[in-house]
């Protein structure tokens, strides 16, 4: 789950529970909750606008499209890049929902 969605859900649940527990404070709590949600949204937008994909991201995505499920080791061999550089590109793609990670026989695989 995206960290910003998780934060927004946590704020919403927290405000809802407090509003039920203390109905007289509900109007104030709703304003505080709205302000918190706006701040979370601003952080999300900032990260979206300032994050640039790693140089290997498009190449990794093309390899996964062509070959299907692959491991980080296979991607490193295919690209000729270092393991850390490939891991950074894969993490970027997983965070944005372009790749999914799953385990099979104790190894982590990545697929569309």
Residue pairs with C-beta under 8 A, 6 or more apart in sequence:
2 95
4 40
4 41
4 43
4 44
7 40
8 37
8 40
8 41
11 33
11 36
11 37
11 40
12 33
12 37
14 33
15 29
15 30
15 32
15 33
18 25
18 29
19 25
19 26
19 29
19 30
22 29
51 92
53 89
53 92
54 85
54 88
54 89
54 92
55 85
55 89
56 79
56 81
56 85
56 86
56 88
56 89
57 89
57 92
57 93
59 79
59 89
60 75
60 79
60 86
60 89
60 90
60 93
60 99
61 93
61 98
61 99
63 70
63 75
63 78
63 79
64 70
64 75
64 99
64 110
64 111
64 112
65 112
67 74
67 78
68 111
69 102
69 104
69 109
69 110
69 111
70 78
70 109
70 110
70 111
71 107
71 108
71 109
71 110
72 83
72 86
72 87
72 90
72 108
72 110
73 83
75 86
75 90
75 110
76 82
76 83
76 86
79 86
90 99
90 110
93 99
93 110
94 100
94 101
94 110
98 112
99 110
99 111
99 112
100 110
100 111
100 112
101 108
101 109
101 110
102 108
102 109
102 111
103 109
